[in-house]
Amino acid sequence: MHFVVLLLRLFALCSLSAGFSIAQADDVASTTTPLTVERVIKGGLQYLESTQVKETRGDLQSRGEWSSAMTAEHRLVFYSKKKAAYDSNLFSTVWTHNLLAEIYLRDPSLSMIPPMLNLAMETIPSYREGDAFRFWQTDFGPTQFELAPGLTRYAANLFPDADDTAVTYTAEWLYEKITGKIGIPKLPQKIGPIFAQWRDQKRKNFSLYEILVSQEFQTGAYLTWLGQEQAALQLRYMPEPHKHNMPFGENDVDCVVNTNVLVALTERGELDTPGYEHACNLINRAFRHGRQGSCGVYYPNHYQLHAAIARATSLGVSCLDESKPLALSEILKRQRKDGSWLGTPYADDIDITTAFALGALAELGDPSDPKQIAQAQRGVEYLLGSVIEMPDGRAHWANGAFFRGVQLFERATPGDPKPSRRHLRFRHSNRPKPLLLRELI
């Protein structure tokens, strides 16, 4: 997805909220002014507006989406060549829509945002399947990325998933709140049953990631894929033609996915949905046991769950409150002298790692604590120092990993010199010249 949106939301938090605002930090450092932050926000919005697709071209790109490229980081036998190609998908667009909407709710004077939301909502409903939503529009996955023929093409016919579905229902909730209009017609009144049907209970199959990394079983939390996984002894690497599949035939449990589901359910007041409490317990356990950096199967950044629970609790998911001090403590402890935060060998993009950590600090920190204010200010100054301003005023940052796919197993902590386990993954990259913006599925 567009990394610029994460930083725009971060700067909106830092400059518009009652928390760690630039104005509050003026007594700590004066090298960054509110005007500079405002210019960066304006330039970032201009960049996003200019890179949003304005014209549909068959199944190659859809009006309203933000450009994205899919890349295999490693050559996968029978799956792909190591290359990149343009890719249309729901996740990049819906997350960009949601973060823009959250920025607008904090500052309605940003009049460039509603037209982008309207345009995005033209393509978002096209990913619907029943009451759920899927990553790709077509049954054969990416339309331009070169997958091996035959079984690999079948494998890309994915089930709808809890993550795309949850963030899309959040998109509709935000869209209606801002515009007063319905973006996706005829949605169900209750969304809880969509997720409650697929939970981590009474399962007889587990993914390698669950066995080797998360080590959580029968949690009762929400599964990623909204479909039936293969039996444990079935040849799971052989996808079936003309049917939906999931990677390696195995479902999985992802803490960030569960956080996104909790947000969607909380927005609609469906806290009594079966699995809601179990999802809360899963995430809180991850922080208590030090697994917060590894329980996101599809999210590579160590601070992604920190940012997710900060956002979730700000939106009313109170069951995660117990994890807030643990997340905050780690963020305060790990900041580097230059104001940045370091990622892991799997997600070592410093700018986006800093954005996740600083965004969580802005939500979770104590605005009356001078030390925390100083740390927040150093983080803001670091990001302002890395922004790229174009001659026409548009602004963006270097590429950063947001989500990934076809994950086998990996585990690391910030500062590790090299990966502790091998991994295979597909990477999604936004490549609108003159900038490479990356994402992973």
Residue pairs with C-beta under 8 A, 6 or more apart in sequence:
1 66
1 68
1 91
1 92
1 95
1 96
1 402
1 403
1 430
1 437
1 439
2 48
2 51
2 66
2 92
2 96
2 430
2 437
3 351
3 352
3 355
3 396
3 397
3 398
3 399
3 400
3 402
3 430
3 437
3 438
4 44
4 47
4 48
4 395
4 396
4 397
4 437
5 44
5 48
5 95
5 96
5 99
5 100
6 99
6 352
6 355
6 356
6 359
6 400
6 402
7 40
7 44
7 351
7 355
7 383
7 387
7 397
8 41
8 44
8 45
8 48
8 99
8 100
8 103
9 99
9 102
9 103
9 359
10 355
10 358
10 359
10 362
10 383
11 37
11 40
11 41
11 44
11 380
11 383
12 41
12 102
12 103
12 106
12 107
13 19
13 20
13 106
13 359
13 362
13 363
14 20
14 21
14 22
14 37
14 358
14 362
14 376
14 380
15 21
15 22
15 23
15 34
15 37
15 38
15 41
16 106
16 107
17 106
17 362
18 367
19 362
19 363
19 365
19 367
20 361
20 362
20 365
20 367
20 372
20 373
20 376
20 377
22 32
22 33
22 34
22 37
22 377
22 380
23 34
24 367
24 373
25 373
25 374
25 376
25 377
25 380
28 370
28 373
28 374
28 377
29 374
29 377
29 378
29 381
31 381
32 377
32 380
32 381
32 384
36 384
37 380
37 384
39 389
39 393
39 395
40 384
40 387
40 389
40 395
41 110
42 393
42 395
43 387
43 389
43 390
43 393
43 394
43 395
44 394
44 395
44 396
45 110
45 112
45 113
46 112
46 392
46 393
46 394
46 395
47 390
47 394
47 395
47 396
48 66
48 96
48 100
48 116
49 112
49 115
49 116
50 394
51 66
51 67
51 430
51 432
52 64
52 65
52 66
52 116
52 119
52 120
53 61
53 62
53 63
53 64
53 65
53 66
53 67
54 63
54 119
55 61
55 63
56 62
56 63
59 88
59 137
59 138
59 143
60 86
60 88
60 143
60 144
61 67
61 86
61 88
62 88
62 122
62 123
62 126
62 137
63 119
63 122
63 123
64 93
64 119
64 120
64 121
64 122
64 123
64 124
65 88
65 92
65 93
65 120
65 123
66 92
66 93
66 96
66 430
67 86
67 430
67 431
67 432
68 86
68 87
68 88
68 89
68 92
68 428
68 429
68 430
68 439
69 84
69 85
69 86
69 87
69 428
69 429
69 430
69 431
70 84
70 85
70 86
70 87
70 142
70 145
70 426
70 427
70 428
70 429
70 441
71 82
71 83
71 84
71 426
71 427
71 428
71 429
71 438
72 79
72 80
72 81
72 82
72 83
72 426
72 427
73 82
73 424
73 425
73 426
73 427
74 82
74 424
74 425
75 81
75 82
76 406
76 424
78 148
78 151
78 152
79 147
79 148
79 152
79 155
79 406
80 145
80 146
80 147
80 148
80 152
80 426
81 146
83 145
83 146
84 145
84 429
84 431
85 142
85 144
85 145
85 146
86 144
86 431
87 142
87 143
87 144
87 145
87 428
88 136
88 137
88 142
88 143
89 135
89 136
89 142
89 428
89 441
90 124
90 127
90 133
90 134
90 135
90 136
90 137
90 164
90 168
91 135
91 163
91 164
91 167
91 403
91 439
91 441
92 428
92 430
92 439
93 120
93 123
93 124
94 120
94 124
94 164
94 167
94 168
94 171
95 167
95 402
96 120
97 116
97 117
97 120
97 121
97 124
97 171
97 174
97 175
98 167
98 170
98 171
98 174
100 113
100 116
100 117
101 113
101 117
101 171
101 174
101 175
101 177
101 178
102 174
103 110
103 113
104 110
104 113
104 114
104 117
104 178
105 174
105 177
105 178
114 178
114 179
117 175
117 178
117 179
118 179
121 171
121 175
121 183
121 184
124 168
124 171
124 183
124 184
125 183
125 184
125 185
126 137
127 133
127 134
127 135
127 136
127 137
127 164
127 168
128 184
129 160
130 160
131 187
131 188
131 191
131 194
132 160
132 161
132 164
132 165
132 194
132 226
133 160
133 161
133 164
133 165
133 168
134 158
134 159
134 160
134 161
134 164
135 158
135 161
135 164
135 441
136 142
136 156
136 158
139 157
139 242
140 153
140 156
140 157
141 147
141 153
141 155
141 156
141 157
141 158
142 156
147 153
147 156
151 238
151 239
154 239
154 240
154 241
154 242
154 243
154 245
155 239
155 245
155 247
157 239
157 242
157 243
157 244
157 245
158 225
158 244
158 245
158 246
159 225
159 226
159 227
159 244
159 245
159 246
160 225
160 226
160 227
160 244
161 224
161 225
161 226
161 257
162 195
162 198
162 222
162 223
162 224
162 225
162 226
162 257
162 260
162 261
163 224
163 254
163 256
163 257
163 260
163 261
163 298
165 194
165 195
165 226
165 264
166 195
166 257
166 260
166 261
166 263
166 264
167 260
167 264
168 184
169 187
169 191
169 264
169 267
169 268
170 260
170 263
170 264
170 267
171 183
172 182
172 183
172 184
172 187
173 264
173 267
173 268
175 181
175 183
176 182
176 183
188 194
190 268
190 270
191 264
191 265
191 268
191 270
192 265
192 270
192 272
192 273
192 274
192 276
193 273
194 226
195 222
195 226
195 261
195 265
195 273
195 275
196 222
196 273
196 274
196 275
197 226
198 222
198 223
198 225
198 226
198 227
198 251
199 220
199 221
199 222
199 223
199 274
199 275
199 278
200 217
200 218
200 219
200 220
200 221
200 222
200 223
200 251
200 253
200 278
201 218
201 219
201 220
202 218
203 217
203 218
203 229
203 251
204 231
204 232
205 229
205 230
205 231
205 232
205 236
205 249
205 250
205 251
206 217
206 232
206 250
207 248
207 250
207 251
207 252
207 297
208 248
208 250
208 408
208 409
209 252
209 297
209 407
209 408
209 409
210 216
210 217
210 252
210 253
212 409
212 411
212 421
213 294
213 295
213 409
213 410
213 411
213 421
214 253
214 291
214 294
214 295
214 297
215 291
216 253
216 282
216 285
216 295
219 253
219 278
219 281
219 282
220 275
220 278
220 281
221 253
221 258
221 275
221 278
221 279
221 281
221 282
222 253
222 257
222 258
222 261
222 275
222 279
223 251
223 252
223 253
224 246
224 251
224 252
224 253
224 254
224 257
224 297
224 298
225 246
225 251
225 252
227 244
227 246
227 251
229 246
229 249
229 250
229 251
230 236
230 249
230 250
234 249
236 248
236 249
236 250
237 248
237 249
239 245
239 249
247 405
247 406
247 407
252 297
253 282
253 295
253 297
254 295
254 296
254 297
254 298
254 299
255 282
255 283
255 286
255 292
255 295
255 296
255 305
255 308
256 296
256 298
256 299
256 304
256 305
256 308
257 296
257 297
257 298
258 279
258 282
258 283
259 279
259 283
259 305
259 308
259 309
259 312
259 317
259 320
260 308
261 279
262 276
262 279
262 280
262 312
262 317
262 319
262 320
263 311
263 312
263 315
263 317
265 271
265 273
265 276
266 312
266 315
266 316
266 317
267 315
267 316
270 276
276 319
277 319
280 317
280 319
280 320
282 295
283 295
283 305
283 309
283 320
283 323
284 319
284 320
284 322
284 323
285 291
286 292
286 295
286 305
286 323
287 305
287 323
287 326
287 327
288 323
288 326
292 302
292 305
292 306
292 323
292 326
292 327
292 330
293 302
293 303
293 305
293 344
293 412
293 413
293 414
294 410
294 411
294 412
295 305
296 304
296 305
297 407
298 403
298 404
298 405
298 407
298 440
298 441
299 305
299 308
299 402
299 403
299 404
300 344
300 346
300 347
300 401
300 403
300 404
300 425
300 440
301 343
301 344
301 347
301 349
301 352
301 353
301 356
301 401
301 402
302 343
302 344
302 347
302 353
302 412
302 413
302 414
303 331
303 341
303 343
303 353
303 356
303 357
303 360
304 356
305 327
306 327
306 330
306 331
306 356
306 357
306 360
307 356
307 357
307 359
307 360
309 317
309 320
309 323
309 324
309 327
309 360
310 324
310 327
310 359
310 360
310 362
310 363
310 364
311 359
311 363
312 320
313 320
313 321
313 324
313 363
313 364
314 363
324 364
327 360
327 364
328 360
328 361
328 364
328 365
331 341
331 357
331 360
331 361
331 364
332 361
332 365
332 372
332 375
334 341
334 342
334 357
334 414
335 341
335 357
335 375
335 378
335 379
336 342
338 378
338 382
339 354
339 375
339 378
339 379
339 380
339 381
339 382
340 350
340 351
340 353
340 354
340 379
340 382
341 350
341 353
341 354
341 356
341 357
341 358
341 379
341 414
342 348
342 350
342 353
342 414
342 415
343 349
343 350
343 352
343 353
343 414
344 412
344 413
344 414
344 416
345 412
345 416
345 417
345 418
345 419
346 401
346 410
346 412
346 419
346 423
347 353
347 401
349 398
349 399
349 400
349 401
349 438
351 383
351 386
351 397
351 398
351 400
352 397
352 400
352 401
352 402
353 400
353 414
354 379
354 382
354 383
355 383
355 400
357 379
358 376
358 379
358 380
358 383
361 372
361 375
361 376
361 379
362 376
365 372
365 373
365 376
366 372
367 373
383 397
386 397
386 398
387 395
387 396
387 397
388 395
388 396
388 397
388 398
388 435
389 395
390 396
390 434
396 435
396 437
398 435
398 436
399 429
399 430
399 435
399 436
399 437
399 438
400 437
400 438
401 427
401 438
401 439
401 440
402 428
402 438
402 439
402 440
403 428
403 439
403 440
403 441
404 425
404 426
404 427
404 428
404 440
404 441
405 425
405 426
405 440
405 441
406 424
406 425
406 426
407 423
407 424
407 425
408 422
408 423
408 424
409 421
409 422
409 423
410 419
410 420
410 421
410 422
410 423
411 420
411 421
412 419
412 420
425 440
426 440
426 441
427 438
427 439
427 440
427 441
428 438
428 439
428 440
428 441
429 436
429 437
429 438
429 439
430 436
430 437
430 438
430 439
431 437
